[in-house]
């Protein structure tokens, strides 16, 4: 039995990236309420590793009003049915200019299950070769940098890397012994 029943749902806003809806709900105790839900397609996050270094992207994040450093990630709004590995390979090439000889699936996580069902697939990319960036117009200011994996880990601990997706992807790969501070396994 569902703990919350949807009585009515209305779309508040929609663009090519997301839909915001507001649901009128009935709770198990009989009380009614409102619940706002953001609908977005799943996305991918890629952990590109070469020896004991990791490739990161830096870009301006409008909601924060600052540049942030994070793992390459994204979705294909125009191809929502594309295979996650294809999207991961495409996003890696687009954002970093790298092609991966090997993509290893790390796992799947939810982003913000309190207001969205959106999740993300995590891939470890190795055997990297540079073939050239192919940035979207929204990514014109995106830059790529390569740092030691141990430095990335320390930046997370120091609160310098705050992108939850990047932190969770790194943590999951490390917990599964797919990644260590001395490189991929």
C-alpha positions as CSV (number, residue, x, y, z in Angstrom):
1,X,0.0,0.0,0.0
2,X,1.3,3.5,-0.9
3,X,1.7,5.8,2.1
4,X,0.7,8.8,-0.1
5,X,-1.9,8.9,-2.8
6,X,-1.9,11.4,-5.6
7,X,-5.3,13.1,-5.8
8,X,-4.4,15.6,-8.6
9,X,-1.3,16.7,-10.5
10,X,-0.6,19.8,-12.5
11,X,2.4,20.9,-14.5
12,X,3.7,24.3,-13.2
13,X,6.7,24.7,-15.6
14,X,8.4,22.8,-18.4
15,X,11.5,23.3,-20.6
16,X,13.8,20.9,-22.5
17,X,15.7,20.0,-19.3
18,X,13.0,19.6,-16.7
19,X,9.3,19.6,-15.6
20,X,8.1,21.0,-12.3
21,X,4.8,19.7,-11.2
22,X,2.7,20.2,-8.1
23,X,0.7,17.3,-6.7
24,X,-2.3,17.4,-4.3
25,X,-1.8,14.4,-2.1
26,X,-3.6,12.3,0.5
27,X,-1.5,11.0,3.3
28,X,-2.1,7.6,5.1
29,X,-3.5,9.5,8.1
30,X,-6.2,11.1,5.9
31,X,-4.7,14.6,5.8
32,X,-4.2,16.4,2.5
33,X,-1.2,18.3,1.3
34,X,0.9,19.6,-1.6
35,X,4.0,18.0,-3.0
36,X,6.3,19.6,-5.6
37,X,8.2,17.3,-7.8
38,X,11.0,18.0,-10.4
39,X,11.1,15.5,-13.3
40,X,14.4,15.2,-15.1
41,X,15.9,12.4,-17.1
42,X,18.6,10.3,-15.5
43,X,22.2,11.3,-16.3
44,X,25.7,10.0,-16.2
45,X,28.9,10.9,-14.3
46,X,32.3,9.7,-15.4
47,X,35.4,9.2,-13.4
48,X,38.3,9.5,-15.9
49,X,41.5,8.0,-14.5
50,X,45.0,7.8,-15.9
51,X,47.6,6.2,-13.6
52,X,47.2,8.0,-10.2
53,X,45.5,11.1,-11.7
54,X,41.8,12.0,-12.3
55,X,40.4,14.4,-14.9
56,X,38.0,17.1,-13.7
57,X,36.0,19.9,-15.3
58,X,35.6,23.4,-14.0
59,X,32.7,25.6,-15.0
60,X,30.6,28.4,-13.8
61,X,27.5,27.2,-12.0
62,X,24.8,30.0,-12.2
63,X,22.8,29.0,-9.1
64,X,25.9,29.2,-7.0
65,X,27.3,32.3,-8.7
66,X,30.8,30.7,-8.9
67,X,33.0,28.2,-10.7
68,X,33.0,24.7,-9.4
69,X,35.2,21.7,-10.0
70,X,33.5,18.4,-10.6
71,X,33.6,15.1,-12.5
72,X,32.3,15.2,-16.1
73,X,28.6,14.5,-16.2
74,X,25.5,15.1,-18.2
75,X,22.5,13.8,-20.1
76,X,21.2,13.9,-23.7
77,X,17.9,15.7,-23.5
78,X,17.4,15.1,-27.2
79,X,18.1,11.3,-26.9
80,X,16.5,10.3,-23.6
81,X,16.5,6.6,-24.6
82,X,20.2,6.4,-25.4
83,X,22.2,3.8,-23.5
84,X,23.9,5.2,-20.4
85,X,27.3,4.0,-21.5
86,X,26.9,5.8,-24.8
87,X,26.0,8.9,-23.0
88,X,29.0,8.5,-20.7
89,X,31.3,8.1,-23.6
90,X,29.8,11.1,-25.4
91,X,29.9,13.4,-22.3
92,X,33.5,12.4,-21.6
93,X,34.5,13.3,-25.1
94,X,32.4,16.5,-25.3
95,X,33.6,17.9,-22.0
96,X,37.2,16.7,-21.7
97,X,38.1,15.7,-25.3
98,X,39.0,12.2,-24.0
99,X,38.0,8.8,-25.4
100,X,38.0,5.8,-23.1
101,X,39.4,2.5,-24.3
102,X,37.6,0.9,-21.3
103,X,34.4,2.0,-19.5
104,X,33.6,0.1,-16.3
105,X,30.1,0.4,-14.7
106,X,30.4,1.5,-11.1
107,X,26.7,1.8,-10.1
108,X,23.5,3.8,-10.0
109,X,22.5,6.5,-7.4
110,X,19.6,8.8,-6.9
111,X,20.3,12.5,-6.8
112,X,17.7,14.1,-4.6
113,X,15.0,11.7,-3.8
114,X,13.1,14.1,-1.6
115,X,11.9,16.0,-4.6
116,X,12.9,14.1,-7.7
117,X,13.2,10.5,-9.0
118,X,16.2,11.5,-11.1
119,X,19.3,9.3,-10.8
120,X,22.7,8.8,-12.4
121,X,24.8,6.0,-13.7
122,X,28.5,6.1,-12.7
123,X,31.3,4.9,-15.0
124,X,35.1,4.6,-14.5
125,X,36.9,5.6,-17.7
126,X,40.4,4.2,-18.3
127,X,42.8,3.7,-21.3
128,X,42.3,7.4,-22.2
129,X,43.3,9.1,-25.4
130,X,42.8,12.8,-26.2
131,X,40.7,13.4,-29.3
132,X,39.5,17.0,-28.8
133,X,36.6,18.7,-26.9
134,X,33.2,19.2,-28.4
135,X,31.5,21.6,-26.0
136,X,27.9,22.6,-26.1
137,X,27.2,26.3,-26.3
138,X,26.2,26.3,-22.6
139,X,29.6,24.9,-21.7
140,X,31.7,27.6,-23.5
141,X,33.6,28.4,-20.3
142,X,34.3,24.7,-19.2
143,X,38.0,23.9,-18.6
144,X,39.6,20.6,-17.9
145,X,42.3,19.8,-15.4
146,X,44.1,16.7,-14.2
147,X,45.1,16.2,-10.6
148,X,46.3,13.4,-8.3
149,X,43.5,11.2,-7.0
150,X,44.8,11.8,-3.5
151,X,44.5,15.6,-4.0
152,X,40.9,15.1,-5.3
153,X,40.1,13.1,-2.1
154,X,41.7,15.8,0.1
155,X,39.7,18.5,-1.7
156,X,36.5,16.6,-0.9
157,X,37.5,16.4,2.8
158,X,38.4,20.1,2.8
159,X,35.0,21.1,1.4
160,X,36.5,22.4,-1.9
161,X,34.7,19.8,-4.0
162,X,31.0,20.2,-3.0
163,X,29.2,18.6,-6.0
164,X,27.4,15.7,-4.3
165,X,27.3,13.7,-7.6
166,X,31.1,13.9,-7.9
167,X,31.6,13.0,-4.2
168,X,29.2,10.1,-4.2
169,X,30.6,8.7,-7.5
170,X,34.2,8.9,-6.1
171,X,33.1,7.3,-2.8
172,X,31.2,4.4,-4.5
173,X,34.1,3.6,-6.8
174,X,36.5,3.7,-3.9
175,X,34.2,1.6,-1.7
176,X,34.0,-1.0,-4.4
177,X,37.8,-1.1,-4.6
178,X,37.7,0.2,-8.2
179,X,39.7,3.3,-7.3
180,X,42.3,4.2,-4.8
181,X,44.5,7.2,-4.1
182,X,47.1,5.5,-6.2
183,X,44.9,5.1,-9.3
184,X,42.4,2.7,-10.7
185,X,42.7,-0.9,-9.8
